[in-house]
Amino acid sequence: MSLSATSGRSCAGSRPSGRSRLRAAWLAGRTEGKLNPSDVVLAARLAAPPDTIVTTDVGSHKIMAGQVWQAREPRSVLMTNGLSAMGFGVPAAIAAKLTRPDRPVMALVGDGGFAMTATEMRIAAALDLPITVVVFTDNSLNRIELRQQLMGYPPTATRMGGSDLADLAEAMGCDGVRVDAAPALERALADFGPRSRASSGSRPLVIEARIDPAQYEAQF
């Protein structure tokens, strides 16, 4: 029997096992008892209503989110590819909320990208835009650091510890929350939908999710 005659049945039969393998690969390197990047992506997706617009910045977290975030309708996932310029996530979320105030908006950003455009949150507060920004905080420029390691170099100019993003958010007129475990993150995101639909009385929210980057190292 020819390949073309059997391909339909074989592909259909292999689809579930293929999806299982992809999911297992995506979860590879997960550390129990830590807040993993995959935990953050899954918690954010579960909290997001179907009509949520999500933006991502550039970094290891973008790869994790891009692999599993299911877009329920067109133009609901905004990410920069090609040049992949850091600093996209926060201003893109602000623009999305200004364009579609009726839809919940969430930004998934790394701490490096957030550092580049963090002061834009002051604009979001001044405009009364209830966006939610989830910051994958590992105190490094992870993609660059992994590339350095791959080339045999020690981490150079990639560490950026010492920032208190929750306090910074409060200083800019936003709400700030710091989490380092999945249950705490789920609580912080519990009212994401209603909060992000509010037209007034709900401040922008910055969630400082302190992650263990071991999963990045295992996968990339």
Secondary structure as UniProt FT lines:
FT   HELIX           3..26
FT   TURN            27..29
FT   TURN            32..33
FT   HELIX           37..47
FT   TURN            50..51
FT   STRAND          53..56
FT   HELIX           60..68
FT   TURN            74..75
FT   STRAND          77..78
FT   TURN            82..83
FT   TURN            86..87
FT   HELIX           89..99
FT   TURN            101..102
FT   STRAND          105..110
FT   HELIX           111..117
FT   TURN            118..119
FT   HELIX           120..126
FT   TURN            127..128
FT   STRAND          132..137
FT   HELIX           142..150
FT   TURN            151..152
FT   HELIX           165..171
FT   TURN            172..173
FT   STRAND          175..179
FT   HELIX           182..188
FT   TURN            189..191
FT   HELIX           192..197
FT   STRAND          205..210
FT   HELIX           214..219
//
